[in-house]
């Protein structure tokens, strides 16, 4: 039979181990949340860029006209 003191010690050791795990997991969770936020931001920018390119592919003529209008006019030589 296990003594009461030994049982109490085993419980204490287990509690300390679980506390260490909890602290480590909280830090890991924070790191993953930061990484997820960065991935979401990148995903949003890629989706916007893709949407813009798909818009150009659907209607290339007005985009080309806008690009030509944005270029400065050169004086005749």
Protein Blocks (a to p, Z undefined) as FASTA:
>chain_A
ZZfklmmmmmmmmmmmmmmmmmmmmmmmmmmmmmmmmmmmmmmmmmmmmmmmmmmmmmmm
lmmmmmmmmpccdddZZ
